[in-house]
């Protein structure tokens, strides 16, 4: 397979993703990093399965259409509805009560 035009952009995307996951671990926000990973990556699995189906040829066109449809159906609720709600709940829920410093 030949190198695609967006190779450098995709490499940057993967490096940024790994950096964000490691950063969420290092800063004790792994629960938020995990929510981001699972809520955003599910539709990516569907689109990659559709891509494999299209590479297999016209015999698997029904499979390709089904995977693409599942990607579109899952993308809207996961990325536009669930993602912001999950991040808000995880962020606000992780904040404890503000305590006064003992010397104040």
Backbone as XML, in Angstrom:
<?xml version="1.0"?>
<chain id="A" units="angstrom">
  <residue number="1" name="UNK">
    <atom name="N" x="0.851" y="-1.172" z="0.000"/>
    <atom name="CA" x="0.000" y="0.000" z="0.000"/>
    <atom name="C" x="0.899" y="1.238" z="0.000"/>
  </residue>
  <residue number="2" name="UNK">
    <atom name="N" x="0.552" y="2.204" z="-0.800"/>
    <atom name="CA" x="1.365" y="3.405" z="-0.918"/>
    <atom name="C" x="1.037" y="4.399" z="0.193"/>
  </residue>
  <residue number="3" name="UNK">
    <atom name="N" x="1.982" y="5.285" z="0.455"/>
    <atom name="CA" x="1.823" y="6.304" z="1.485"/>
    <atom name="C" x="0.757" y="7.303" z="1.051"/>
  </residue>
  <residue number="4" name="UNK">
    <atom name="N" x="-0.190" y="7.574" z="1.945"/>
    <atom name="CA" x="-1.284" y="8.490" z="1.629"/>
    <atom name="C" x="-0.847" y="9.938" z="1.852"/>
  </residue>
  <residue number="5" name="UNK">
    <atom name="N" x="-1.627" y="10.861" z="1.283"/>
    <atom name="CA" x="-1.311" y="12.284" z="1.403"/>
    <atom name="C" x="-1.441" y="12.781" z="2.840"/>
  </residue>
  <residue number="6" name="UNK">
    <atom name="N" x="-2.327" y="12.159" z="3.599"/>
    <atom name="CA" x="-2.557" y="12.626" z="4.964"/>
    <atom name="C" x="-1.750" y="11.845" z="6.004"/>
  </residue>
  <residue number="7" name="UNK">
    <atom name="N" x="-0.658" y="11.217" z="5.579"/>
    <atom name="CA" x="0.148" y="10.400" z="6.487"/>
    <atom name="C" x="0.645" y="11.214" z="7.678"/>
  </residue>
  <residue number="8" name="UNK">
    <atom name="N" x="1.189" y="12.396" z="7.433"/>
    <atom name="CA" x="1.751" y="13.203" z="8.513"/>
    <atom name="C" x="0.651" y="13.707" z="9.450"/>
  </residue>
  <residue number="9" name="UNK">
    <atom name="N" x="-0.487" y="14.052" z="8.899"/>
    <atom name="CA" x="-1.607" y="14.492" z="9.719"/>
    <atom name="C" x="-2.099" y="13.353" z="10.615"/>
  </residue>
  <residue number="10" name="UNK">
    <atom name="N" x="-2.210" y="12.167" z="10.067"/>
    <atom name="CA" x="-2.648" y="11.020" z="10.868"/>
    <atom name="C" x="-1.603" y="10.641" z="11.905"/>
  </residue>
  <residue number="11" name="UNK">
    <atom name="N" x="-0.342" y="10.756" z="11.579"/>
    <atom name="CA" x="0.708" y="10.474" z="12.557"/>
    <atom name="C" x="0.621" y="11.476" z="13.714"/>
  </residue>
  <residue number="12" name="UNK">
    <atom name="N" x="0.401" y="12.747" z="13.397"/>
    <atom name="CA" x="0.217" y="13.754" z="14.434"/>
    <atom name="C" x="-1.002" y="13.430" z="15.292"/>
  </residue>
  <residue number="13" name="UNK">
    <atom name="N" x="-2.080" y="13.001" z="14.661"/>
    <atom name="CA" x="-3.305" y="12.627" z="15.369"/>
    <atom name="C" x="-3.025" y="11.503" z="16.366"/>
  </residue>
  <residue number="14" name="UNK">
    <atom name="N" x="-2.294" y="10.489" z="15.942"/>
    <atom name="CA" x="-2.006" y="9.355" z="16.819"/>
    <atom name="C" x="-1.074" y="9.759" z="17.959"/>
  </residue>
  <residue number="15" name="UNK">
    <atom name="N" x="-0.093" y="10.574" z="17.682"/>
    <atom name="CA" x="0.820" y="11.045" z="18.732"/>
    <atom name="C" x="0.055" y="11.909" z="19.733"/>
  </residue>
  <residue number="16" name="UNK">
    <atom name="N" x="-0.820" y="12.770" z="19.256"/>
    <atom name="CA" x="-1.615" y="13.611" z="20.153"/>
    <atom name="C" x="-2.551" y="12.765" z="21.011"/>
  </residue>
  <residue number="17" name="UNK">
    <atom name="N" x="-3.153" y="11.729" z="20.429"/>
    <atom name="CA" x="-4.038" y="10.851" z="21.180"/>
    <atom name="C" x="-3.283" y="10.134" z="22.287"/>
  </residue>
  <residue number="18" name="UNK">
    <atom name="N" x="-2.137" y="9.583" z="21.965"/>
    <atom name="CA" x="-1.332" y="8.881" z="22.973"/>
    <atom name="C" x="-0.881" y="9.853" z="24.060"/>
  </residue>
  <residue number="19" name="UNK">
    <atom name="N" x="-0.511" y="11.067" z="23.678"/>
    <atom name="CA" x="-0.101" y="12.072" z="24.646"/>
    <atom name="C" x="-1.244" y="12.422" z="25.592"/>
  </residue>
  <residue number="20" name="UNK">
    <atom name="N" x="-2.451" y="12.557" z="25.072"/>
    <atom name="CA" x="-3.598" y="12.864" z="25.921"/>
    <atom name="C" x="-3.931" y="11.716" z="26.869"/>
  </residue>
  <residue number="21" name="UNK">
    <atom name="N" x="-3.822" y="10.487" z="26.399"/>
    <atom name="CA" x="-4.100" y="9.339" z="27.269"/>
    <atom name="C" x="-3.059" y="9.252" z="28.382"/>
  </residue>
  <residue number="22" name="UNK">
    <atom name="N" x="-1.787" y="9.387" z="28.027"/>
    <atom name="CA" x="-0.724" y="9.344" z="29.033"/>
    <atom name="C" x="-0.856" y="10.534" z="29.982"/>
  </residue>
  <residue number="23" name="UNK">
    <atom name="N" x="-1.196" y="11.701" z="29.450"/>
    <atom name="CA" x="-1.391" y="12.873" z="30.295"/>
    <atom name="C" x="-2.540" y="12.703" z="31.275"/>
  </residue>
  <residue number="24" name="UNK">
    <atom name="N" x="-3.629" y="12.093" z="30.839"/>
    <atom name="CA" x="-4.744" y="11.863" z="31.761"/>
    <atom name="C" x="-4.341" y="10.895" z="32.866"/>
  </residue>
  <residue number="25" name="UNK">
    <atom name="N" x="-3.466" y="9.952" z="32.555"/>
    <atom name="CA" x="-2.962" y="9.040" z="33.582"/>
    <atom name="C" x="-2.041" y="9.772" z="34.550"/>
  </residue>
  <residue number="26" name="UNK">
    <atom name="N" x="-1.122" y="10.560" z="34.021"/>
    <atom name="CA" x="-0.139" y="11.253" z="34.865"/>
    <atom name="C" x="-0.787" y="12.280" z="35.785"/>
  </residue>
  <residue number="27" name="UNK">
    <atom name="N" x="-1.862" y="12.911" z="35.363"/>
    <atom name="CA" x="-2.510" y="13.936" z="36.162"/>
    <atom name="C" x="-3.727" y="13.413" z="36.915"/>
  </residue>
  <residue number="28" name="UNK">
    <atom name="N" x="-3.796" y="12.090" z="37.092"/>
    <atom name="CA" x="-4.857" y="11.431" z="37.871"/>
    <atom name="C" x="-6.251" y="11.747" z="37.337"/>
  </residue>
  <residue number="29" name="UNK">
    <atom name="N" x="-6.370" y="11.853" z="36.040"/>
    <atom name="CA" x="-7.671" y="12.065" z="35.395"/>
    <atom name="C" x="-7.968" y="10.910" z="34.452"/>
  </residue>
  <residue number="30" name="UNK">
    <atom name="N" x="-7.547" y="9.722" z="34.839"/>
    <atom name="CA" x="-7.697" y="8.566" z="33.955"/>
    <atom name="C" x="-9.162" y="8.269" z="33.652"/>
  </residue>
  <residue number="31" name="UNK">
    <atom name="N" x="-10.056" y="8.535" z="34.601"/>
    <atom name="CA" x="-11.471" y="8.286" z="34.349"/>
    <atom name="C" x="-11.985" y="9.168" z="33.209"/>
  </residue>
  <residue number="32" name="UNK">
    <atom name="N" x="-11.522" y="10.391" z="33.129"/>
    <atom name="CA" x="-11.937" y="11.274" z="32.039"/>
    <atom name="C" x="-11.295" y="10.822" z="30.728"/>
  </residue>
  <residue number="33" name="UNK">
    <atom name="N" x="-10.010" y="10.452" z="30.765"/>
    <atom name="CA" x="-9.333" y="9.963" z="29.563"/>
    <atom name="C" x="-9.974" y="8.701" z="29.012"/>
  </residue>
  <residue number="34" name="UNK">
    <atom name="N" x="-10.401" y="7.811" z="29.903"/>
    <atom name="CA" x="-11.055" y="6.580" z="29.467"/>
    <atom name="C" x="-12.414" y="6.874" z="28.841"/>
  </residue>
  <residue number="35" name="UNK">
    <atom name="N" x="-13.159" y="7.795" z="29.426"/>
    <atom name="CA" x="-14.453" y="8.170" z="28.849"/>
    <atom name="C" x="-14.286" y="8.765" z="27.458"/>
  </residue>
  <residue number="36" name="UNK">
    <atom name="N" x="-13.293" y="9.607" z="27.309"/>
    <atom name="CA" x="-13.027" y="10.198" z="25.994"/>
    <atom name="C" x="-12.694" y="9.094" z="24.998"/>
  </residue>
  <residue number="37" name="UNK">
    <atom name="N" x="-11.832" y="8.188" z="25.387"/>
    <atom name="CA" x="-11.404" y="7.123" z="24.495"/>
    <atom name="C" x="-12.578" y="6.266" z="24.045"/>
  </residue>
  <residue number="38" name="UNK">
    <atom name="N" x="-13.388" y="5.796" z="24.978"/>
    <atom name="CA" x="-14.473" y="4.898" z="24.607"/>
    <atom name="C" x="-15.617" y="5.601" z="23.892"/>
  </residue>
  <residue number="39" name="UNK">
    <atom name="N" x="-15.935" y="6.826" z="24.287"/>
    <atom name="CA" x="-17.058" y="7.502" z="23.640"/>
    <atom name="C" x="-16.716" y="7.990" z="22.241"/>
  </residue>
  <residue number="40" name="UNK">
    <atom name="N" x="-15.450" y="8.228" z="21.958"/>
    <atom name="CA" x="-15.071" y="8.745" z="20.647"/>
    <atom name="C" x="-14.591" y="7.662" z="19.692"/>
  </residue>
  <residue number="41" name="UNK">
    <atom name="N" x="-14.133" y="6.539" z="20.216"/>
    <atom name="CA" x="-13.529" y="5.536" z="19.355"/>
    <atom name="C" x="-14.514" y="4.503" z="18.824"/>
  </residue>
  <residue number="42" name="UNK">
    <atom name="N" x="-15.691" y="4.375" z="19.390"/>
    <atom name="CA" x="-16.614" y="3.349" z="18.926"/>
    <atom name="C" x="-16.998" y="3.554" z="17.468"/>
  </residue>
  <residue number="43" name="UNK">
    <atom name="N" x="-17.308" y="4.776" z="17.105"/>
    <atom name="CA" x="-17.693" y="5.015" z="15.708"/>
    <atom name="C" x="-16.498" y="4.864" z="14.770"/>
  </residue>
  <residue number="44" name="UNK">
    <atom name="N" x="-15.287" y="5.051" z="15.284"/>
    <atom name="CA" x="-14.103" y="4.825" z="14.459"/>
    <atom name="C" x="-13.930" y="3.352" z="14.114"/>
  </residue>
  <residue number="45" name="UNK">
    <atom name="N" x="-14.281" y="2.469" z="15.042"/>
    <atom name="CA" x="-14.227" y="1.033" z="14.765"/>
    <atom name="C" x="-15.180" y="0.699" z="13.619"/>
  </residue>
  <residue number="46" name="UNK">
    <atom name="N" x="-16.365" y="1.278" z="13.654"/>
    <atom name="CA" x="-17.350" y="1.023" z="12.593"/>
    <atom name="C" x="-16.841" y="1.515" z="11.241"/>
  </residue>
  <residue number="47" name="UNK">
    <atom name="N" x="-16.217" y="2.682" z="11.203"/>
    <atom name="CA" x="-15.760" y="3.216" z="9.922"/>
    <atom name="C" x="-14.596" y="2.405" z="9.378"/>
  </residue>
  <residue number="48" name="UNK">
    <atom name="N" x="-13.741" y="1.887" z="10.261"/>
    <atom name="CA" x="-12.640" y="1.036" z="9.798"/>
    <atom name="C" x="-13.165" y="-0.303" z="9.281"/>
  </residue>
  <residue number="49" name="UNK">
    <atom name="N" x="-14.208" y="-0.841" z="9.916"/>
    <atom name="CA" x="-14.818" y="-2.072" z="9.424"/>
    <atom name="C" x="-15.452" y="-1.840" z="8.050"/>
  </residue>
  <residue number="50" name="UNK">
    <atom name="N" x="-16.055" y="-0.682" z="7.846"/>
    <atom name="CA" x="-16.621" y="-0.356" z="6.537"/>
    <atom name="C" x="-15.515" y="-0.229" z="5.495"/>
  </residue>
  <residue number="51" name="UNK">
    <atom name="N" x="-14.385" y="0.324" z="5.883"/>
    <atom name="CA" x="-13.253" y="0.451" z="4.961"/>
    <atom name="C" x="-12.733" y="-0.932" z="4.551"/>
  </residue>
  <residue number="52" name="UNK">
    <atom name="N" x="-12.650" y="-1.851" z="5.516"/>
    <atom name="CA" x="-12.217" y="-3.220" z="5.199"/>
    <atom name="C" x="-13.210" y="-3.868" z="4.249"/>
  </residue>
  <residue number="53" name="UNK">
    <atom name="N" x="-14.499" y="-3.662" z="4.497"/>
    <atom name="CA" x="-15.516" y="-4.215" z="3.604"/>
    <atom name="C" x="-15.405" y="-3.683" z="2.190"/>
  </residue>
  <residue number="54" name="UNK">
    <atom name="N" x="-15.081" y="-2.407" z="2.053"/>
    <atom name="CA" x="-14.933" y="-1.845" z="0.710"/>
    <atom name="C" x="-13.677" y="-2.365" z="0.022"/>
  </residue>
  <residue number="55" name="UNK">
    <atom name="N" x="-12.639" y="-2.688" z="0.796"/>
    <atom name="CA" x="-11.422" y="-3.244" z="0.214"/>
    <atom name="C" x="-11.616" y="-4.692" z="-0.246"/>
  </residue>
  <residue number="56" name="UNK">
    <atom name="N" x="-12.577" y="-5.383" z="0.376"/>
    <atom name="CA" x="-12.822" y="-6.774" z="-0.001"/>
    <atom name="C" x="-13.546" y="-6.907" z="-1.335"/>
  </residue>
  <residue number="57" name="UNK">
    <atom name="N" x="-14.149" y="-5.843" z="-1.795"/>
    <atom name="CA" x="-14.773" y="-5.859" z="-3.111"/>
    <atom name="C" x="-16.284" y="-5.771" z="-3.065"/>
  </residue>
  <residue number="58" name="UNK">
    <atom name="N" x="-16.900" y="-5.811" z="-4.249"/>
    <atom name="CA" x="-18.353" y="-5.615" z="-4.346"/>
    <atom name="C" x="-19.163" y="-6.739" z="-3.706"/>
  </residue>
  <residue number="59" name="UNK">
    <atom name="N" x="-18.553" y="-7.894" z="-3.507"/>
    <atom name="CA" x="-19.273" y="-9.010" z="-2.893"/>
    <atom name="C" x="-19.699" y="-8.665" z="-1.464"/>
  </residue>
  <residue number="60" name="UNK">
    <atom name="N" x="-18.947" y="-7.805" z="-0.813"/>
    <atom name="CA" x="-19.230" y="-7.442" z="0.574"/>
    <atom name="C" x="-19.825" y="-6.040" z="0.697"/>
  </residue>
  <residue number="61" name="UNK">
    <atom name="N" x="-20.495" y="-5.580" z="-0.337"/>
    <atom name="CA" x="-21.041" y="-4.221" z="-0.313"/>
    <atom name="C" x="-22.138" y="-4.057" z="0.740"/>
  </residue>
  <residue number="62" name="UNK">
    <atom name="N" x="-22.922" y="-5.111" z="0.985"/>
    <atom name="CA" x="-23.968" y="-5.012" z="2.016"/>
    <atom name="C" x="-23.337" y="-4.826" z="3.401"/>
  </residue>
  <residue number="63" name="UNK">
    <atom name="N" x="-22.239" y="-5.538" z="3.649"/>
    <atom name="CA" x="-21.546" y="-5.390" z="4.918"/>
    <atom name="C" x="-20.982" y="-3.974" z="5.055"/>
  </residue>
  <residue number="64" name="UNK">
    <atom name="N" x="-20.446" y="-3.462" z="3.967"/>
    <atom name="CA" x="-19.871" y="-2.113" z="3.987"/>
    <atom name="C" x="-20.943" y="-1.077" z="4.308"/>
  </residue>
  <residue number="65" name="UNK">
    <atom name="N" x="-22.096" y="-1.201" z="3.677"/>
    <atom name="CA" x="-23.195" y="-0.260" z="3.914"/>
    <atom name="C" x="-23.693" y="-0.368" z="5.354"/>
  </residue>
  <residue number="66" name="UNK">
    <atom name="N" x="-23.789" y="-1.596" z="5.874"/>
    <atom name="CA" x="-24.254" y="-1.790" z="7.245"/>
    <atom name="C" x="-23.283" y="-1.164" z="8.255"/>
  </residue>
  <residue number="67" name="UNK">
    <atom name="N" x="-21.980" y="-1.362" z="8.050"/>
    <atom name="CA" x="-20.999" y="-0.779" z="8.960"/>
    <atom name="C" x="-20.992" y="0.743" z="8.859"/>
  </residue>
  <residue number="68" name="UNK">
    <atom name="N" x="-21.126" y="1.270" z="7.642"/>
    <atom name="CA" x="-21.157" y="2.722" z="7.484"/>
    <atom name="C" x="-22.404" y="3.312" z="8.142"/>
  </residue>
  <residue number="69" name="UNK">
    <atom name="N" x="-23.539" y="2.633" z="7.984"/>
    <atom name="CA" x="-24.778" y="3.096" z="8.624"/>
    <atom name="C" x="-24.644" y="3.058" z="10.142"/>
  </residue>
  <residue number="70" name="UNK">
    <atom name="N" x="-24.034" y="2.004" z="10.676"/>
    <atom name="CA" x="-23.847" y="1.939" z="12.127"/>
    <atom name="C" x="-22.909" y="3.039" z="12.608"/>
  </residue>
  <residue number="71" name="UNK">
    <atom name="N" x="-21.948" y="3.408" z="11.776"/>
    <atom name="CA" x="-21.061" y="4.514" z="12.131"/>
    <atom name="C" x="-21.844" y="5.820" z="12.214"/>
  </residue>
  <residue number="72" name="UNK">
    <atom name="N" x="-22.657" y="6.070" z="11.237"/>
    <atom name="CA" x="-23.430" y="7.312" z="11.230"/>
    <atom name="C" x="-24.450" y="7.343" z="12.361"/>
  </residue>
  <residue number="73" name="UNK">
    <atom name="N" x="-25.068" y="6.195" z="12.632"/>
    <atom name="CA" x="-26.068" y="6.133" z="13.702"/>
    <atom name="C" x="-25.415" y="6.313" z="15.067"/>
  </residue>
  <residue number="74" name="UNK">
    <atom name="N" x="-24.229" y="5.759" z="15.262"/>
    <atom name="CA" x="-23.562" y="5.868" z="16.564"/>
    <atom name="C" x="-22.833" y="7.191" z="16.739"/>
  </residue>
  <residue number="75" name="UNK">
    <atom name="N" x="-22.447" y="7.823" z="15.653"/>
    <atom name="CA" x="-21.634" y="9.034" z="15.751"/>
    <atom name="C" x="-22.412" y="10.182" z="16.394"/>
  </residue>
  <residue number="76" name="UNK">
    <atom name="N" x="-23.624" y="10.385" z="15.972"/>
    <atom name="CA" x="-24.405" y="11.528" z="16.465"/>
    <atom name="C" x="-24.650" y="11.435" z="17.971"/>
  </residue>
  <residue number="77" name="UNK">
    <atom name="N" x="-25.207" y="10.328" z="18.482"/>
    <atom name="CA" x="-25.431" y="10.322" z="19.933"/>
    <atom name="C" x="-24.144" y="10.260" z="20.756"/>
  </residue>
  <residue number="78" name="UNK">
    <atom name="N" x="-23.141" y="9.523" z="20.278"/>
    <atom name="CA" x="-21.928" y="9.378" z="21.081"/>
    <atom name="C" x="-21.096" y="10.654" z="21.117"/>
  </residue>
  <residue number="79" name="UNK">
    <atom name="N" x="-20.888" y="11.277" z="19.985"/>
    <atom name="CA" x="-19.990" y="12.436" z="19.954"/>
    <atom name="C" x="-20.679" y="13.758" z="20.260"/>
  </residue>
  <residue number="80" name="UNK">
    <atom name="N" x="-21.952" y="13.865" z="19.948"/>
    <atom name="CA" x="-22.625" y="15.146" z="20.127"/>
    <atom name="C" x="-23.483" y="15.232" z="21.381"/>
  </residue>
  <residue number="81" name="UNK">
    <atom name="N" x="-23.867" y="14.076" z="21.943"/>
    <atom name="CA" x="-24.732" y="14.087" z="23.123"/>
    <atom name="C" x="-24.019" y="13.469" z="24.322"/>
  </residue>
  <residue number="82" name="UNK">
    <atom name="N" x="-23.629" y="12.199" z="24.213"/>
    <atom name="CA" x="-23.036" y="11.494" z="25.348"/>
    <atom name="C" x="-21.673" y="12.054" z="25.737"/>
  </residue>
  <residue number="83" name="UNK">
    <atom name="N" x="-20.849" y="12.375" z="24.777"/>
    <atom name="CA" x="-19.500" y="12.850" z="25.073"/>
    <atom name="C" x="-19.497" y="14.089" z="25.962"/>
  </residue>
  <residue number="84" name="UNK">
    <atom name="N" x="-20.224" y="15.153" z="25.607"/>
    <atom name="CA" x="-20.204" y="16.330" z="26.488"/>
    <atom name="C" x="-20.805" y="16.040" z="27.871"/>
  </residue>
  <residue number="85" name="UNK">
    <atom name="N" x="-21.860" y="15.236" z="27.914"/>
    <atom name="CA" x="-22.478" y="14.910" z="29.201"/>
    <atom name="C" x="-21.520" y="14.114" z="30.078"/>
  </residue>
  <residue number="86" name="UNK">
    <atom name="N" x="-20.877" y="13.104" z="29.499"/>
    <atom name="CA" x="-19.944" y="12.281" z="30.274"/>
    <atom name="C" x="-18.772" y="13.092" z="30.797"/>
  </residue>
  <residue number="87" name="UNK">
    <atom name="N" x="-18.228" y="13.947" z="29.973"/>
    <atom name="CA" x="-17.093" y="14.759" z="30.404"/>
    <atom name="C" x="-17.520" y="15.738" z="31.499"/>
  </residue>
  <residue number="88" name="UNK">
    <atom name="N" x="-18.682" y="16.335" z="31.357"/>
    <atom name="CA" x="-19.165" y="17.257" z="32.386"/>
    <atom name="C" x="-19.368" y="16.533" z="33.709"/>
  </residue>
  <residue number="89" name="UNK">
    <atom name="N" x="-20.043" y="15.392" z="33.672"/>
    <atom name="CA" x="-20.302" y="14.638" z="34.903"/>
    <atom name="C" x="-18.995" y="14.162" z="35.536"/>
  </residue>
  <residue number="90" name="UNK">
    <atom name="N" x="-18.067" y="13.669" z="34.713"/>
    <atom name="CA" x="-16.789" y="13.198" z="35.254"/>
    <atom name="C" x="-15.975" y="14.345" z="35.828"/>
  </residue>
  <residue number="91" name="UNK">
    <atom name="N" x="-16.028" y="15.494" z="35.201"/>
    <atom name="CA" x="-15.259" y="16.639" z="35.690"/>
    <atom name="C" x="-15.842" y="17.206" z="36.970"/>
  </residue>
  <residue number="92" name="UNK">
    <atom name="N" x="-17.132" y="17.422" z="36.985"/>
    <atom name="CA" x="-17.778" y="17.995" z="38.163"/>
    <atom name="C" x="-17.798" y="16.977" z="39.298"/>
  </residue>
  <residue number="93" name="UNK">
    <atom name="N" x="-18.030" y="15.715" z="38.966"/>
    <atom name="CA" x="-18.069" y="14.671" z="39.990"/>
    <atom name="C" x="-16.726" y="14.419" z="40.631"/>
  </residue>
  <residue number="94" name="UNK">
    <atom name="N" x="-15.639" y="14.721" z="39.956"/>
    <atom name="CA" x="-14.317" y="14.470" z="40.516"/>
    <atom name="C" x="-13.842" y="15.606" z="41.417"/>
  </residue>
  <residue number="95" name="UNK">
    <atom name="N" x="-14.542" y="16.720" z="41.367"/>
    <atom name="CA" x="-14.147" y="17.838" z="42.220"/>
    <atom name="C" x="-14.747" y="17.640" z="43.603"/>
  </residue>
  <residue number="96" name="UNK">
    <atom name="N" x="-13.900" y="17.607" z="44.585"/>
    <atom name="CA" x="-14.365" y="17.482" z="45.962"/>
    <atom name="C" x="-14.701" y="18.843" z="46.529"/>
  </residue>
  <residue number="97" name="UNK">
    <atom name="N" x="-15.191" y="18.833" z="47.755"/>
    <atom name="CA" x="-15.487" y="20.128" z="48.380"/>
    <atom name="C" x="-14.198" y="20.899" z="48.640"/>
  </residue>
  <residue number="98" name="UNK">
    <atom name="N" x="-14.294" y="22.183" z="48.550"/>
    <atom name="CA" x="-13.134" y="23.042" z="48.777"/>
    <atom name="C" x="-12.907" y="23.121" z="50.281"/>
  </residue>
  <residue number="99" name="UNK">
    <atom name="N" x="-11.694" y="22.756" z="50.708"/>
    <atom name="CA" x="-11.382" y="22.773" z="52.139"/>
    <atom name="C" x="-10.471" y="23.960" z="52.445"/>
  </residue>
  <residue number="100" name="UNK">
    <atom name="N" x="-10.654" y="24.503" z="53.606"/>
    <atom name="CA" x="-9.806" y="25.612" z="54.045"/>
    <atom name="C" x="-8.452" y="25.077" z="54.473"/>
  </residue>
  <residue number="101" name="UNK">
    <atom name="N" x="-7.474" y="25.857" z="54.250"/>
    <atom name="CA" x="-6.133" y="25.512" z="54.713"/>
    <atom name="C" x="-6.124" y="25.576" z="56.244"/>
  </residue>
  <residue number="102" name="UNK">
    <atom name="N" x="-5.474" y="24.629" z="56.929"/>
    <atom name="CA" x="-5.517" y="24.609" z="58.391"/>
    <atom name="C" x="-4.974" y="25.879" z="59.053"/>
  </residue>
  <residue number="103" name="UNK">
    <atom name="N" x="-4.090" y="26.583" z="58.413"/>
    <atom name="CA" x="-3.517" y="27.789" z="59.007"/>
    <atom name="C" x="-4.354" y="29.033" z="58.799"/>
  </residue>
  <residue number="104" name="UNK">
    <atom name="N" x="-5.444" y="28.925" z="58.085"/>
    <atom name="CA" x="-6.271" y="30.118" z="57.811"/>
    <atom name="C" x="-7.419" y="30.227" z="58.783"/>
  </residue>
</chain>
